[in-house]
């Protein structure tokens, strides 16, 4: 969004400045004074006429009379060349020297006549006034600043609906529902906000409908499974009865996991400060009691704000996943900036790279043939991610080299830091 706003503002600034620069160039071209060579020929004609009059008996004590030496002052070679060329074009070639005294606004021209004397006269200075470039620079700077302010304001107004969309997406909760947006501002902003609010209401209805459907299906499965379990008890063949009961137990586990996932998506238990190091030790002891291998590494005292039951379920699912499928789990805790980072490693077969993107999907299994070997409904990672994301954290999973899996759970540390 900021890139689009910057491009629009830059385009407007370039357009305004280009137009003003062209207009300024045109105005200065039209209003600038004529070049010296264009104005020197009338002056040269006047000098030739004056010298002609002086040669016909004009008094020698009047202004402009012949002098024995040229006028003083700082010589101007450029003006001297222009005046000499003009004198050649308008009459007899004469030596000309143009000078300017300090503080004098006009030039003084000294023209050498045939007897070695000099005719002294003033000629106007038609060059632009000093400091004109500073004025032009200030003029352009004011234009650039003014056009920049106007362009940035215009770009913000143009991109306001898009900015509203971006802000709304950033406020999407873990449940995929948008927050209510105030329907105020310009017509375009109100229209965008109204559309986003309608979308949010539809998403909320769809999520609630999905949750009700899954929960109802899980509850409704209980009754037929209970009847099937009762019927299975009357099967005389012990092996066949065991198979039926095992399948029914797996169905019951799937139904329970589905209902648990719905509960996690609907809401969390009350949040409170939790010491992650103590929680990880407690989970490790519970898994040890179930004959699952869990090794604890560095566990510095770090505190997060979370629901204790939900967070314990999430971390237990991650560690149990490594211990069950990876032959044992190694758990370590560290602080990185403002986050608590839990790393769970195992030495199992890992996950094929093409399936890593599906690992958090409900009921996902890397190998369906392993369902009988490892109990579970395939919802552990889905539930763990749902809980962690609701606590403003994230879970990433990647393969280790040469084998094994690395699960990284990141949670924001509590403001108090430690308990």
N, C-alpha and C positions, 0 to 999 in steps of 0.2 A: 504494500500500500504506500509506504513512504517513497519507494522508487517511482511509482506512477505519479504521485503528487509532485515529486521533484522534477520528473520529465515534463509534466504539464506546466509547472512554474517556469522551468528553463525555456520551454517553447514560447510562452507568453513574453518573457523578458527579452528573448532574442528578437521576437517580432517587433516589440515596441521600440527597442533600442535601434534596430535596423532602420525602421521607418524614420525615427528621429534623426539618426546619423545622416541618412540620405537627404532629409529636409534641411538639416543644418548645412550640409555640403552645398546643396543647391542655393540656399540663401546667401552663404558666404561667397559663392561663385558669382552671383548676380550683383551683390552689394560691395564687393571688394573694389578698391581704387584701381585706376588704370595703371598699367606697367609704366615704368619711367621712360622707356624708349618711345612710348606712344604720346607722352606729354612733353618730351624734350623738344620736338620740332617746332611747336609754337613759341617756346622760350628762345630757341635758336633764331627763329625769324625776327623776334623782337630785338635780340642782341644785334643781328645784322642791321636792322633798321636804325637802332640807336647809334651804332658805330658810323653808319652813313651820315646821320645828322651831325655827329661830332666832327666828322671830316669836312663839313660844310659851314664851319665858323661858329659852332656852338661854344659858349663860354667855358672856360676850363675850371671854374670854381663851383660849378653846379654839381649836385649829386650824380654819381655815375661817371664823373670825369676820369680821364686817364691818370693812372698812378704809376710811380716808378717801380713798384714791387707788387707781387700778388698778395691777396689777403691772407692773414694768418688763420690759425685754427687747425683742427685735425683733418687731413685730406681724406677724401672719399674717392677711392680709385674707381669704384663701380659707377658712381654718378659722373665722374670725370670722363670715363669712356663713353657713356650714353650722350653726354653733352657734346663731346668732340665729334661723335658720329652724326649727331643731329646738325651740327654746324656744317659738316661736309655735304649733307644732303640738301641743305637749304641755301647754300651760298659758298663763299670762299672758305676753304679749310683754315681753321684757326686752332691754336693750341689753347686748351681749356683745362683749368684746374678748379675743382669743386671742394670746398672745405666747410667745416662747421665748428663754430666756437662753442665751448661748454655753456649750457643753459640757453642756447639760441635755438628757436623752433624752426627757422628756415635755413637753407644753405646759402653760402656765398660763392658766387662764380667769378673767377678771375680769367679774363680772356686776353691773350697776348696779341697785340696788333703789330703792324709792320715796323714801327720805329723802336721796338723793344719795350714799349710801355704796356701797362695792363689796364684793361677796362674791368672795373669792379661793380658787380650788381648782385642783388639778392634774387634767389629763385625759390619757389615754394617747395616744402617737403611733403610730397604726396604719399609717402609710405604709411602703412597702417600704424595705429598708435601702439606704443609699447605695452607688453603684458596681455596682448590679445590671446595668446595661447593659454595663459592661465585662466582667462575668462572662459574660453572654450572648454577647457578641462573641467572646470567647476560646473559649467552648464551640463556637460555630459554626465558628470558624477551625480548631479541632482536627478537627472533623467533616469539613470540606472537605478538609483536608490528608490525613487518613486515608483518606477515600473516594477521593481522587485517586490516592493510591499504590496502593490495592487495584484501582481501575478500570484504571489503566495496566497493572498486572501482568496482570490478567484479559484486557485487550484484546490484549496481546502474545501470551499463550498462545492466544487464539482465532484470531489472524491468523498464527500461526507457520507452518501449512501453506501459506498464501498467500504469506508472505514467502519460504518455501523455493522456491516456484514462480518468484517474481520473481527471486531470486538465481540460480536455475538458468538462466533465460532470459538474464540478463546475462552468464553464463559460456559461452553458446553460441559455439563457435569459428567461424571463417570457413567451415569445411566443413559447418556446420549440425549438428554433433554435440555433445551435452551432455557435460559432464564427469561422472565418477562422483561420486555424492553419498553420504556416509556414512549408513547406515540406522540412526541412533540417535535417542534422544529419546522423546517420548511416542508413544502408539499412532498418533495422527493423523499425526505427523511421519514416523514410520517407514513408514506406508502411502504417504504422498505421495512420499517418497524412493524407495521400491521401484518405484512406478509410473513415476517419472521415469527411473530406471535402466533399466527395461524399454524405455521409449520410446527412450532413448539407444542401447541395443543394437540395436533394430530400425532406427533411422536409420543407424547405422554399417553394418549389413549391407546396407541399401538403397543407401547411397552406394558401398560397395565393389562391389556387384553392378553398379551403373551404370558405374563406372569400368572394371571388367573387360569389360563389354559394349562400351563405346566403344573401348577399346584393342584388343579382339579384332577388332572390325569394321574398325578402321583397318589392323591388320596383315593381316587376311584379304583386304582389298581389294588389297593390293600384288600378290599372285600373279596374279589375273585381269587387273589393269591391265598387268602386265608382258607377259602373253601378247597382250593387245590391242595393246600398243605394237609388239610384234614383227610381228603381222599387218598393222598399219597401214603398216609400212615397205614392204610389198609392193604397196601400192596404186599403180597406175601414174599415175593423175591427180594431178599435183603439188598442185593446189588442194584436192582432196578429202583427200589425205594430210595436208596442213597443218591442215585443220580437225579431223581425227581426233586428230592429235598435240596440238593445242591443247586439245581437250576432255579428253584423257587427262592432260595436264599440270595442268589445273585440278582434276581428280579427285585426282591425286596430292597437290596442295597442300592440298585439303580433308582428306585422310586424315592428312597430316603435322600440320596444325593441330589436328585432333581428338586425336591422340596427344599433342601438346605440351600441350594443355589438360588432359588427364588427368594428365600428369606434374606440372603446376603444382598441381593440386588434391590430388595424393597427398602432395607434400612440397616443401620449399624447399631450395636449397643452403645451405651454412653461412653464417651471418650474420657480417658484419664491418663496421667503420666505412667509410663511403663518402662522399667529397666530392661532393655533388650538382652543384656548379658545374663540376667537372672532367668528371663523367659527361655532363652536358648538352652541354658543348663537344665531347666525343668523338662523341656521337650526331649532333650537327649536322655535324661534318666527314664522317662516314660517309654521311649523307644528301646532303650537297653532292656527294660523289663519284658519287652516283646521279642527279645533276641535279635534285634536289629542293630547293626554296627554303625555307631556314630562317634566320630572323633572331633573333639573341640580344640580349636586353635586359639589365637589371641582373642580375648573377649573384654575389651575395655568397657568401663561403666558408661553406657550411653542411654539416654532417655528419649522416648518418643511419646507423642500424645495420640492414643488410639483406644479402640474398644478392646479390652483384654481378651474376651472370648473369641472375637472374630480374628484378631491378629494371631493368637495362638493357633487357631485352626489353619490360617494361611501358611504360617511358618512350618507347622507340623506337616502339612501336605507337601511342601517343597522338600523338607528334609527326608520325609518318608519316601518320597519319589526317588531320591538319590540312593537311599539305603536299600530300597526294594529292587530297583532296576539297575543300580550301579554297583552292587556288591558292597556297599558301605558309603557313608557320607562323611565328608570333612567340612566342618563349619568354622568360619572365621568372621570376626566383626571388626570394622574399622570406621573411622570418621573421615569423611572427605568434604571439606568445606562445612556447609550447614546440614549435610546429610549423613545418616547412618547407613553404611553399606554392609550387607550380609552376603558373604560368598559361600556357596555350597558346591563342593566338587565331588565327583565320583569317578571311578575307573571303569564304568560300564561301556557298552558298545556305542553309546551316543545315539544321535538321531540323524538320519540321512539329511543332507543339506536341503534337498527339495521339500522336505516335510517340516522344517523348522518353523515356517510361517503358520502351520496348522496346529502347532503343539498346544495352544491355549484353547482350541475349539472344544466344546463339550463332547464327551464320549469319544474323544480322539485316542487312538492307540497306534503306536508305530507298527506293530505286528499283531494283527487280529488273532493269529495262531497262538500268541502268548497269553490270551485272556485267561485260560485255565490255569496257567502257571503262576500268574500274579493276580491276586484278588483286587477288586475295585471296579468302579463304574466308569472310569475315565473322566471324572469331573474334578479331580483334585486340583489340577493346575488352573482350570477355569475358575473355580471358587477362590483359589489363592490370588489370582490376578484381580478378580472383582473386589476382594477385600483390600488389597494393597492400593489399587487405584482410587478407591473411595477414601483412603487415608492420604491421598496426594502423593503416593509413591509410584514406583514402577518396577516391573520384573523383566529382565532380559535373560535369554537362554542361548548359549552357543556351545559348539563342540570344542573339546580340548584336544591338544596334540600330545602324543600320537593317538590317544583314545580317551573316552570319558566325556562328561558333560559338566558345564559350569553354569550354575544358576546364580544370578545377581539380583538381590532384592534391595532397593534403595528407598529409604523413608526419611522425611524431614525430621531433624532433631527438634525436641521440645525447646521452647524459648529459654527455660531455666537451665538447659544444658545437662545437668546431672541431678539425681535425687539422692 
